[in-house]
Amino acid sequence: MADTEVSVDVKNLGGRPRKYSTPEQLDEAVNNYFVFCKDKENGEPITWTGMCLFLGFYGRQELDNYQNYDGFSDCVKRAKSLVEYAYEKRLVIGDKPTGPIFALKNFGWKDTQQTELSGPNGGKIEVDSTMTPSEAYQRLLNG
């Protein structure tokens, strides 16, 4: 059997090339988005979807996918934090918090209340099994 050399070109293993080949390019594009939004003539609010479209992506998921590429995770986290910060500012400054509250929930914020029940002086709740539910409730209220 003769020795045969096989040449393999690994330049492109398939798929579409990335829009940003380095984290620095992505950071610069994110900064350009904020400059664009802060320009009074544009009047564009800072949003996650707005940023994704400005960066040339077809949707939010495409930018989210960049977190999986080597070196890009911090860039995407920073971009999300900057947008999240803009929503936070709108909560404090704006007169209609409903939109920013909804958007922040998509960033993992929660609108919850926690209630803890305890017996007298913070102790255990003791219930006499011979009491009716109404009597047990009155006992909790009166201590």
DSSP file with accessible surface (Angstrom, degrees, kcal/mol):
  #  RESIDUE AA STRUCTURE BP1 BP2  ACC     N-H-->O    O-->H-N    N-H-->O    O-->H-N    TCO  KAPPA ALPHA  PHI   PSI    X-CA   Y-CA   Z-CA
    1    1 A M              0   0  237      0, 0.0     2,-0.2     0, 0.0     0, 0.0   0.000 360.0 360.0 360.0 134.4    0.0    0.0    0.0
    2    2 A A        -     0   0   81      1,-0.1     2,-0.4     0, 0.0     0, 0.0  -0.573 360.0-111.8 -88.0 145.4    1.4    3.4   -1.0
    3    3 A D        -     0   0  170     -2,-0.2     2,-0.4     2,-0.0    -1,-0.1  -0.629  37.7-169.9 -74.0 129.8    1.6    6.3    1.5
    4    4 A T        -     0   0  115     -2,-0.4     2,-0.4     2,-0.0    -1,-0.0  -0.981  15.1-140.4-125.1 130.3   -0.8    9.0    0.4
    5    5 A E        -     0   0  192     -2,-0.4     2,-0.5     2,-0.0    -2,-0.0  -0.752  14.4-157.8 -88.6 133.9   -0.9   12.5    1.8
    6    6 A V        -     0   0  121     -2,-0.4     2,-0.5     2,-0.0    -2,-0.0  -0.958   3.8-151.8-114.0 125.4   -4.3   13.9    2.3
    7    7 A S        -     0   0  122     -2,-0.5     2,-0.5     2,-0.0    -2,-0.0  -0.847  11.8-170.0 -98.3 127.2   -4.7   17.7    2.5
    8    8 A V        -     0   0  108     -2,-0.5     2,-0.7     2,-0.0    -2,-0.0  -0.975  13.9-147.8-120.1 125.8   -7.6   19.0    4.6
    9    9 A D        +     0   0  121     -2,-0.5     3,-0.3     1,-0.1    -2,-0.0  -0.824  18.1 176.5 -92.1 114.1   -8.6   22.6    4.5
   10   10 A V        +     0   0  102     -2,-0.7     3,-0.3     1,-0.2    -1,-0.1   0.172  46.6 111.2-103.4  18.0  -10.0   23.5    8.0
   11   11 A K  S    S+     0   0  177      1,-0.3     2,-0.5     2,-0.1    -1,-0.2   0.922  90.0  17.1 -58.9 -45.3  -10.6   27.2    7.2
   12   12 A N        -     0   0  100     -3,-0.3    -1,-0.3     1,-0.1     3,-0.1  -0.942  59.3-173.5-135.3 112.5  -14.4   26.9    7.3
   13   13 A L        -     0   0  156     -2,-0.5     2,-0.1     1,-0.3    -1,-0.1   0.284  63.2 -79.5 -86.9   9.6  -16.0   23.9    8.9
   14   14 A G  S    S+     0   0   54      1,-0.3    -1,-0.3     0, 0.0     0, 0.0  -0.324  85.5  77.3 114.1 164.1  -19.4   25.0    7.7
   15   15 A G  S    S-     0   0   63     -2,-0.1    -1,-0.3    -3,-0.1     0, 0.0  -0.016  85.2 -53.8  84.7 166.7  -22.0   27.5    8.8
   16   16 A R        -     0   0  169      1,-0.1     3,-0.1     0, 0.0     0, 0.0  -0.546  61.0-108.2 -78.2 141.2  -22.2   31.2    8.3
   17   17 A P        -     0   0  102      0, 0.0    -1,-0.1     0, 0.0     2,-0.1  -0.328  42.5 -96.1 -65.9 153.6  -19.3   33.2    9.6
   18   18 A R        -     0   0  116      1,-0.1     3,-0.1     2,-0.1     0, 0.0  -0.356  18.3-132.6 -69.2 151.3  -19.8   35.3   12.7
   19   19 A K  S    S+     0   0   89      1,-0.2     2,-0.5    -3,-0.1    -1,-0.1   0.829 100.5  36.6 -69.8 -34.5  -20.7   38.9   12.4
   20   20 A Y        -     0   0   37      1,-0.1    -1,-0.2     5,-0.0    -2,-0.1  -0.980  63.9-173.5-124.0 120.8  -18.1   39.8   15.1
   21   21 A S  S    S+     0   0   83     -2,-0.5    -1,-0.1    -3,-0.1    -2,-0.1   0.674  72.3  37.7 -90.5 -15.4  -14.9   37.8   15.0
   22   22 A T  S  > S-     0   0   48      1,-0.1     4,-1.6    50,-0.0     3,-0.4  -0.963  76.8-124.2-133.1 153.0  -13.4   39.3   18.2
   23   23 A P  H  > S+     0   0   28      0, 0.0     4,-2.8     0, 0.0     5,-0.2   0.861 112.3  60.0 -59.9 -33.1  -14.9   40.3   21.6
   24   24 A E  H  > S+     0   0  131      1,-0.2     4,-2.3     2,-0.2     5,-0.2   0.886 102.4  51.4 -64.2 -38.4  -13.4   43.8   21.1
   25   25 A Q  H  > S+     0   0   82     -3,-0.4     4,-2.1     2,-0.2    -1,-0.2   0.914 111.4  47.4 -64.0 -41.7  -15.4   44.3   17.9
   26   26 A L  H  X S+     0   0    2     -4,-1.6     4,-2.5     2,-0.2    -2,-0.2   0.932 110.9  51.2 -66.1 -43.6  -18.6   43.3   19.7
   27   27 A D  H  X S+     0   0   47     -4,-2.8     4,-2.5     1,-0.2    -2,-0.2   0.914 110.1  50.0 -58.4 -43.4  -17.8   45.6   22.6
   28   28 A E  H  X S+     0   0  121     -4,-2.3     4,-2.3     1,-0.2    -1,-0.2   0.918 110.5  49.4 -63.0 -41.7  -17.2   48.5   20.2
   29   29 A A  H  X S+     0   0   12     -4,-2.1     4,-1.8     2,-0.2    -2,-0.2   0.901 110.2  51.0 -65.8 -39.5  -20.5   47.8   18.4
   30   30 A V  H  X S+     0   0    1     -4,-2.5     4,-1.8     2,-0.2    -2,-0.2   0.935 110.1  49.9 -61.6 -45.5  -22.4   47.7   21.8
   31   31 A N  H  X S+     0   0   69     -4,-2.5     4,-2.2     1,-0.2    -2,-0.2   0.907 107.6  54.3 -60.7 -39.1  -20.8   51.1   22.7
   32   32 A N  H  X S+     0   0   79     -4,-2.3     4,-2.6     1,-0.2    -1,-0.2   0.863 104.0  55.9 -63.0 -35.1  -21.9   52.5   19.4
   33   33 A Y  H  X S+     0   0    2     -4,-1.8     4,-2.5     2,-0.2    -1,-0.2   0.932 108.0  47.4 -62.7 -43.6  -25.5   51.5   20.1
   34   34 A F  H  X S+     0   0   25     -4,-1.8     4,-2.2     2,-0.2    -2,-0.2   0.895 111.5  50.1 -67.3 -37.8  -25.4   53.4   23.4
   35   35 A V  H  X S+     0   0  101     -4,-2.2     4,-1.1     2,-0.2    -1,-0.2   0.935 110.8  51.0 -62.4 -43.6  -24.0   56.5   21.6
   36   36 A F  H  < S+     0   0   72     -4,-2.6     3,-0.5     1,-0.2     8,-0.3   0.920 112.5  45.6 -59.4 -44.7  -26.7   56.2   19.0
   37   37 A C  H  < S+     0   0   11     -4,-2.5     7,-0.2     1,-0.2    -1,-0.2   0.844 109.3  54.3 -71.3 -32.8  -29.4   56.0   21.6
   38   38 A K  H  < S+     0   0  141     -4,-2.2     2,-0.4    -5,-0.2    -1,-0.2   0.687  81.2 105.6 -76.5 -16.0  -28.1   58.9   23.7
   39   39 A D  S >X S-     0   0   72     -4,-1.1     4,-1.6    -3,-0.5     3,-1.2  -0.494  71.1-142.4 -64.9 119.6  -28.1   61.1   20.6
   40   40 A K  T 34 S+     0   0  193     -2,-0.4    -1,-0.2     1,-0.3    -4,-0.0   0.807  96.1  61.0 -58.8 -30.0  -31.1   63.4   21.2
   41   41 A E  T 34 S+     0   0  176      1,-0.2    -1,-0.3     2,-0.1    -4,-0.1   0.838 105.1  47.4 -68.7 -31.3  -32.0   63.5   17.6
   42   42 A N  T <4 S-     0   0   62     -3,-1.2    -2,-0.2    -6,-0.3    -1,-0.2   0.898  78.8-167.8 -77.0 -41.2  -32.6   59.7   17.5
   43   43 A G     <  +     0   0   60     -4,-1.6    -3,-0.1     1,-0.2    -6,-0.1   0.774  27.8 158.8  59.8  24.6  -34.7   59.6   20.7
   44   44 A E        -     0   0   84     -5,-0.4    -1,-0.2    -8,-0.3     2,-0.1  -0.680  37.5-133.3 -85.3 123.7  -34.3   55.8   20.6
   45   45 A P        -     0   0   68      0, 0.0     2,-0.6     0, 0.0    -7,-0.1  -0.457  26.8-107.2 -72.2 151.7  -34.8   54.1   24.0
   46   46 A I        +     0   0   26     -2,-0.1     2,-0.3    -9,-0.1     3,-0.1  -0.694  53.6 158.3 -81.1 119.7  -32.2   51.5   25.0
   47   47 A T     >  -     0   0   33     -2,-0.6     4,-2.1     1,-0.1     5,-0.1  -0.958  49.8-121.4-138.7 159.4  -33.7   48.0   24.7
   48   48 A W  H  > S+     0   0   20     -2,-0.3     4,-2.3     2,-0.2     5,-0.2   0.940 115.4  44.1 -67.0 -46.8  -32.3   44.5   24.3
   49   49 A T  H  > S+     0   0   58      1,-0.2     4,-2.5     2,-0.2     5,-0.2   0.917 112.0  54.0 -65.7 -40.0  -34.1   43.8   21.1
   50   50 A G  H  > S+     0   0   14      1,-0.2     4,-2.4     2,-0.2    -1,-0.2   0.908 109.2  48.5 -59.4 -41.0  -33.1   47.3   19.8
   51   51 A M  H  X S+     0   0    0     -4,-2.1     4,-2.4     2,-0.2    -1,-0.2   0.939 109.6  51.8 -65.3 -44.5  -29.5   46.5   20.5
   52   52 A C  H  <>S+     0   0    0     -4,-2.3     5,-2.5     1,-0.2     4,-0.3   0.920 112.8  45.1 -59.4 -43.5  -29.6   43.2   18.8
   53   53 A L  H ><5S+     0   0  103     -4,-2.5     3,-1.4     1,-0.2    -1,-0.2   0.909 111.1  52.9 -67.2 -41.5  -31.1   44.7   15.6
   54   54 A F  H 3<5S+     0   0   86     -4,-2.4    -1,-0.2     1,-0.3    -2,-0.2   0.877 106.1  54.7 -59.7 -37.3  -28.6   47.6   15.7
   55   55 A L  T 3<5S-     0   0    5     -4,-2.4    -1,-0.3    -5,-0.2    -2,-0.2   0.509 124.2-104.7 -77.2  -4.7  -25.8   45.1   15.9
   56   56 A G  T < 5S+     0   0   42     -3,-1.4    -3,-0.2     1,-0.3     2,-0.2   0.564  74.8 137.0  95.2   9.9  -27.1   43.4   12.7
   57   57 A F      < -     0   0    5     -5,-2.5    -1,-0.3    -6,-0.2     3,-0.1  -0.552  57.0-134.2 -87.2 156.0  -28.6   40.3   14.4
   58   58 A Y  S    S-     0   0  153     -2,-0.2     2,-0.3     1,-0.2    -1,-0.1   0.656  81.2 -17.5 -81.9 -16.3  -32.0   39.0   13.3
   59   59 A G  S  > S-     0   0   17     -7,-0.1     4,-0.9     1,-0.1     3,-0.5  -0.986  76.0 -82.1-173.3 177.5  -33.1   38.6   16.9
   60   60 A R  H  > S+     0   0  130     -2,-0.3     4,-2.5     1,-0.2     3,-0.3   0.854 116.4  62.0 -63.9 -37.6  -32.1   38.3   20.6
   61   61 A Q  H  > S+     0   0  112      1,-0.2     4,-2.2     2,-0.2    -1,-0.2   0.862  96.5  59.4 -61.5 -34.1  -31.3   34.6   20.4
   62   62 A E  H  > S+     0   0   16     -3,-0.5     4,-0.6     1,-0.2    -1,-0.2   0.917 109.9  42.0 -63.0 -41.0  -28.5   35.2   17.9
   63   63 A L  H >< S+     0   0    1     -4,-0.9     3,-1.3    -3,-0.3     4,-0.4   0.904 110.6  57.1 -71.9 -37.9  -26.7   37.6   20.3
   64   64 A D  H >< S+     0   0   34     -4,-2.5     3,-1.6     1,-0.3     4,-0.3   0.870  98.6  62.1 -57.6 -35.5  -27.4   35.2   23.2
   65   65 A N  H >< S+     0   0   52     -4,-2.2     3,-1.8     1,-0.3     4,-0.3   0.778  87.1  72.5 -63.0 -24.9  -25.6   32.5   21.3
   66   66 A Y  G X< S+     0   0    4     -3,-1.3     3,-1.4    -4,-0.6    -1,-0.3   0.736  80.6  73.5 -63.6 -21.5  -22.4   34.6   21.4
   67   67 A Q  G <  S+     0   0   62     -3,-1.6     6,-0.3    -4,-0.4    -1,-0.3   0.788  92.3  56.7 -60.8 -25.5  -22.1   33.7   25.1
   68   68 A N  G <  S+     0   0  127     -3,-1.8     2,-0.3    -4,-0.3    -1,-0.3   0.571  89.0  92.4 -83.4 -10.1  -21.1   30.2   23.9
   69   69 A Y  S X> S-     0   0   77     -3,-1.4     3,-2.0    -4,-0.3     4,-0.6  -0.658  92.8 -92.4 -87.9 143.5  -18.2   31.4   21.8
   70   70 A D  T 34 S+     0   0  156     -2,-0.3    -1,-0.1     1,-0.3    -2,-0.1  -0.257 107.8   3.7 -55.0 126.4  -14.7   31.6   23.4
   71   71 A G  T 34 S+     0   0   57     -4,-0.1     4,-0.3     1,-0.1    -1,-0.3   0.298 109.7  90.0  86.1 -10.3  -14.1   35.1   24.9
   72   72 A F  T <>  +     0   0    3     -3,-2.0     4,-2.2    -6,-0.3     5,-0.2   0.608  58.7  86.4 -96.7 -12.0  -17.5   36.5   24.1
   73   73 A S  H  X S+     0   0   36     -4,-0.6     4,-2.4    -6,-0.3     5,-0.2   0.922  91.6  46.5 -57.3 -47.7  -19.3   35.6   27.3
   74   74 A D  H  > S+     0   0  124      1,-0.2     4,-2.5     2,-0.2    -1,-0.2   0.872 109.9  55.3 -64.2 -35.3  -18.3   38.7   29.3
   75   75 A C  H  > S+     0   0    6     -4,-0.3     4,-2.4     2,-0.2    -1,-0.2   0.931 110.7  43.9 -62.6 -45.7  -19.2   40.9   26.3
   76   76 A V  H  X S+     0   0    0     -4,-2.2     4,-2.6     2,-0.2     5,-0.2   0.921 113.5  50.9 -68.0 -41.4  -22.7   39.6   26.2
   77   77 A K  H  X S+     0   0  109     -4,-2.4     4,-2.4    -5,-0.2    -2,-0.2   0.912 111.3  48.8 -61.3 -41.9  -23.1   39.8   30.0
   78   78 A R  H  X S+     0   0   91     -4,-2.5     4,-2.5     2,-0.2    -1,-0.2   0.931 110.3  50.8 -63.8 -43.9  -21.9   43.4   29.9
   79   79 A A  H  X S+     0   0    2     -4,-2.4     4,-2.0     1,-0.2    -2,-0.2   0.934 111.9  47.2 -60.6 -44.2  -24.3   44.3   27.1
   80   80 A K  H  X S+     0   0   52     -4,-2.6     4,-2.9     1,-0.2    -1,-0.2   0.907 110.8  52.0 -63.8 -41.3  -27.2   42.8   29.0
   81   81 A S  H  X S+     0   0   68     -4,-2.4     4,-2.6    -5,-0.2    -1,-0.2   0.888 108.0  51.7 -63.4 -39.0  -26.2   44.6   32.2
   82   82 A L  H  X S+     0   0   49     -4,-2.5     4,-1.8     2,-0.2    -1,-0.2   0.915 112.8  44.7 -64.5 -40.9  -26.0   47.9   30.4
   83   83 A V  H  X S+     0   0    0     -4,-2.0     4,-2.1     2,-0.2    -2,-0.2   0.929 112.6  51.7 -68.3 -42.0  -29.6   47.4   29.0
   84   84 A E  H  X S+     0   0   39     -4,-2.9     4,-2.4     1,-0.2    -2,-0.2   0.917 108.0  52.9 -59.7 -41.2  -30.8   46.2   32.4
   85   85 A Y  H  X S+     0   0  131     -4,-2.6     4,-2.4     1,-0.2    -1,-0.2   0.906 105.8  53.6 -61.0 -40.6  -29.3   49.4   34.0
   86   86 A A  H  X S+     0   0   10     -4,-1.8     4,-1.7     1,-0.2    -1,-0.2   0.908 109.1  48.6 -62.8 -40.0  -31.2   51.5   31.4
   87   87 A Y  H  X S+     0   0   25     -4,-2.1     4,-1.4     2,-0.2    -1,-0.2   0.909 109.4  53.0 -65.1 -41.5  -34.5   49.8   32.5
   88   88 A E  H  X S+     0   0   76     -4,-2.4     4,-1.4     1,-0.2     3,-0.4   0.917 106.7  52.4 -58.9 -44.1  -33.6   50.4   36.2
   89   89 A K  H  X S+     0   0   84     -4,-2.4     4,-3.2     1,-0.2     5,-0.4   0.892 105.5  55.0 -60.5 -38.6  -33.1   54.1   35.5
   90   90 A R  H  X S+     0   0   76     -4,-1.7     4,-1.4     1,-0.2    -1,-0.2   0.812 102.8  57.2 -65.8 -28.2  -36.5   54.2   33.8
   91   91 A L  H  < S+     0   0   54     -4,-1.4    -1,-0.2    -3,-0.4    -2,-0.2   0.894 115.9  35.3 -65.4 -39.8  -38.1   52.8   37.0
   92   92 A V  H  < S+     0   0  127     -4,-1.4    -2,-0.2    -3,-0.2    -1,-0.1   0.896 129.9  30.8 -81.4 -42.2  -36.6   55.6   39.0
   93   93 A I  H  < S+     0   0  135     -4,-3.2    -3,-0.2    -5,-0.2    -2,-0.2   0.868 104.2  80.0 -88.4 -39.2  -36.9   58.5   36.6
   94   94 A G     <  -     0   0   36     -4,-1.4    -4,-0.0    -5,-0.4     0, 0.0  -0.149  66.7-141.5 -73.7 164.1  -40.0   57.6   34.5
   95   95 A D  S    S+     0   0  143      1,-0.2    -1,-0.1     2,-0.0    -4,-0.1   0.478  92.5  57.0-102.1  -4.3  -43.6   58.1   35.4
   96   96 A K        +     0   0  161     -6,-0.2     3,-0.5     1,-0.1    -1,-0.2  -0.811  57.8 171.3-128.3  92.6  -44.8   54.7   33.9
   97   97 A P     >  +     0   0   53      0, 0.0     4,-2.6     0, 0.0     5,-0.2   0.595  55.8  91.0 -80.6  -7.3  -42.9   51.8   35.5
   98   98 A T  H  > S+     0   0  112      1,-0.2     4,-2.3     2,-0.2     5,-0.2   0.911  87.5  46.4 -57.4 -47.8  -45.0   49.0   34.0
   99   99 A G  H  > S+     0   0   46     -3,-0.5     4,-2.6     1,-0.2    -1,-0.2   0.958 114.5  45.3 -62.0 -51.6  -42.9   48.6   30.8
  100  100 A P  H  > S+     0   0   12      0, 0.0     4,-2.8     0, 0.0    -1,-0.2   0.894 111.5  54.3 -61.0 -35.1  -39.5   48.6   32.6
  101  101 A I  H  X S+     0   0   64     -4,-2.6     4,-1.8     2,-0.2    -2,-0.2   0.947 110.1  46.7 -62.6 -46.2  -40.9   46.2   35.3
  102  102 A F  H  X S+     0   0  134     -4,-2.3     4,-1.1    -5,-0.2    -1,-0.2   0.940 113.5  48.4 -59.7 -46.2  -42.0   43.7   32.5
  103  103 A A  H >< S+     0   0   11     -4,-2.6     3,-0.6     1,-0.2     4,-0.5   0.908 108.9  53.0 -63.1 -41.5  -38.6   44.0   30.8
  104  104 A L  H ><>S+     0   0    2     -4,-2.8     5,-2.1     1,-0.2     3,-1.1   0.839 100.7  61.1 -66.5 -30.0  -36.7   43.5   34.0
  105  105 A K  H ><5S+     0   0   95     -4,-1.8     3,-1.5     1,-0.3    -1,-0.2   0.859  99.4  56.6 -63.2 -31.6  -38.7   40.3   34.7
  106  106 A N  T <<5S+     0   0  110     -4,-1.1    -1,-0.3    -3,-0.6    -2,-0.2   0.653 101.7  57.2 -71.9 -15.3  -37.2   39.0   31.4
  107  107 A F  T < 5S-     0   0   48     -3,-1.1    -1,-0.3    -4,-0.5    -2,-0.2   0.227 133.1 -91.2 -95.3  10.1  -33.8   39.7   32.9
  108  108 A G  T < 5S+     0   0   54     -3,-1.5    -3,-0.2     1,-0.3    -2,-0.1   0.444  79.2 143.0  99.5  -1.1  -34.6   37.4   35.9
  109  109 A W      < -     0   0   99     -5,-2.1     2,-0.4    -6,-0.1    -1,-0.3  -0.408  36.2-148.6 -69.1 152.7  -36.1   39.9   38.3
  110  110 A K        -     0   0  177     -2,-0.1     2,-0.7     2,-0.1    -1,-0.0  -0.951  15.9-152.8-127.7 145.9  -39.0   38.7   40.4
  111  111 A D        +     0   0  121     -2,-0.4     2,-0.3     2,-0.0    -2,-0.0  -0.788  48.7 137.8-113.5  80.1  -42.0   40.5   41.8
  112  112 A T        -     0   0  103     -2,-0.7     2,-0.4     2,-0.0    -2,-0.1  -0.862  42.5-147.6-127.5 161.4  -42.7   38.4   44.8
  113  113 A Q        -     0   0  181     -2,-0.3     2,-0.5     2,-0.0    -2,-0.0  -0.978  12.3-152.0-124.9 142.2  -43.7   38.7   48.4
  114  114 A Q        -     0   0  178     -2,-0.4     2,-0.4     2,-0.0    -2,-0.0  -0.950   9.5-170.6-116.2 134.8  -42.7   36.3   51.1
  115  115 A T        -     0   0  116     -2,-0.5     2,-0.5     2,-0.0    -2,-0.0  -0.992   2.5-165.6-125.4 128.6  -44.8   35.8   54.2
  116  116 A E        -     0   0  180     -2,-0.4     2,-0.4     2,-0.0    -2,-0.0  -0.950   6.2-156.7-114.1 133.0  -43.6   33.8   57.2
  117  117 A L        +     0   0  141     -2,-0.5     2,-0.3     5,-0.0     8,-0.2  -0.877  19.4 164.6-107.0 140.5  -45.9   32.7   59.9
  118  118 A S        -     0   0   69     -2,-0.4     6,-0.2     6,-0.1     5,-0.1  -0.968  32.4-110.6-147.4 164.7  -44.9   31.9   63.4
  119  119 A G    >   -     0   0    8      4,-3.5     3,-1.5    -2,-0.3     4,-0.2  -0.008  68.3 -37.5 -80.2-167.7  -46.4   31.4   66.8
  120  120 A P  G >  S+     0   0   80      0, 0.0     3,-1.9     0, 0.0    -1,-0.2  -0.235 131.0   5.0 -56.7 138.3  -46.1   33.7   69.8
  121  121 A N  G 3  S-     0   0  176      1,-0.3    -2,-0.1    -3,-0.1     3,-0.1   0.782 133.5 -61.5  56.9  31.7  -42.7   35.3   70.2
  122  122 A G  G <  S+     0   0   57     -3,-1.5    -1,-0.3     1,-0.2     3,-0.1   0.578 105.0 130.7  78.2   7.5  -41.5   33.8   66.9
  123  123 A G    <   -     0   0   37     -3,-1.9    -4,-3.5    -4,-0.2    -1,-0.2  -0.028  64.6 -57.6 -82.1-169.7  -41.9   30.3   68.1
  124  124 A K        -     0   0  178     -6,-0.2     2,-0.6     1,-0.1    -1,-0.2  -0.315  52.1-111.7 -68.5 151.5  -43.6   27.3   66.5
  125  125 A I        -     0   0   67     -6,-0.2     2,-0.5    -8,-0.2    -1,-0.1  -0.760  35.3-161.7 -83.5 120.9  -47.2   27.4   65.6
  126  126 A E        -     0   0  134     -2,-0.6     2,-0.5    10,-0.1    -3,-0.0  -0.930   8.1-174.0-109.4 130.5  -49.1   25.0   68.0
  127  127 A V        -     0   0   92     -2,-0.5     2,-0.6    12,-0.0     9,-0.0  -0.982  22.0-135.9-126.7 128.9  -52.5   23.8   67.0
  128  128 A D    >   -     0   0   71     -2,-0.5     3,-2.2     1,-0.1     8,-0.1  -0.739  14.5-143.7 -81.0 123.2  -54.7   21.7   69.2
  129  129 A S  T 3  S+     0   0  116     -2,-0.6    -1,-0.1     1,-0.3     7,-0.0   0.654  98.0  62.0 -67.8 -10.6  -56.2   19.0   67.0
  130  130 A T  T 3  S+     0   0  114      2,-0.1    -1,-0.3     0, 0.0     2,-0.2   0.589  87.0  96.2 -88.7  -7.7  -59.5   19.2   68.9
  131  131 A M  S <  S-     0   0   44     -3,-2.2    -4,-0.0     1,-0.1     0, 0.0  -0.497  78.1-120.1 -79.3 150.9  -59.9   22.8   67.8
  132  132 A T     >  -     0   0   70     -2,-0.2     4,-2.5     1,-0.1     5,-0.2  -0.450  32.9-106.1 -77.4 159.9  -62.0   23.8   64.8
  133  133 A P  H  > S+     0   0  116      0, 0.0     4,-2.3     0, 0.0     5,-0.2   0.893 122.9  53.7 -55.4 -37.1  -60.1   25.7   62.1
  134  134 A S  H  > S+     0   0   80      2,-0.2     4,-2.3     1,-0.2     5,-0.2   0.916 108.7  47.9 -65.4 -41.6  -61.9   28.9   63.2
  135  135 A E  H  > S+     0   0  102      2,-0.2     4,-2.3     1,-0.2    -1,-0.2   0.912 111.2  51.0 -65.7 -40.3  -60.7   28.4   66.8
  136  136 A A  H  X S+     0   0   17     -4,-2.5     4,-2.0     2,-0.2    -2,-0.2   0.910 110.1  49.8 -63.3 -40.4  -57.2   27.7   65.6
  137  137 A Y  H  X S+     0   0  138     -4,-2.3     4,-2.2    -5,-0.2    -2,-0.2   0.932 110.3  49.5 -64.7 -44.4  -57.2   30.9   63.5
  138  138 A Q  H  X S+     0   0   90     -4,-2.3     4,-2.4     1,-0.2    -2,-0.2   0.904 108.5  53.8 -63.0 -36.5  -58.5   33.0   66.4
  139  139 A R  H  X S+     0   0  113     -4,-2.3     4,-1.4     1,-0.2    -1,-0.2   0.902 108.5  49.4 -64.3 -39.6  -55.8   31.5   68.7
  140  140 A L  H  < S+     0   0   80     -4,-2.0    -1,-0.2     1,-0.2    -2,-0.2   0.905 112.5  48.0 -65.1 -39.8  -53.1   32.6   66.1
  141  141 A L  H  < S+     0   0   99     -4,-2.2    -2,-0.2     1,-0.2    -1,-0.2   0.885 116.9  41.1 -68.9 -38.2  -54.5   36.1   65.9
  142  142 A N  H  <        0   0  129     -4,-2.4    -1,-0.2    -5,-0.2    -2,-0.2   0.608 360.0 360.0 -88.6 -13.1  -54.8   36.6   69.7
  143  143 A G     <        0   0   70     -4,-1.4    -3,-0.2    -5,-0.2    -4,-0.1   0.764 360.0 360.0  78.8 360.0  -51.4   34.9   70.5
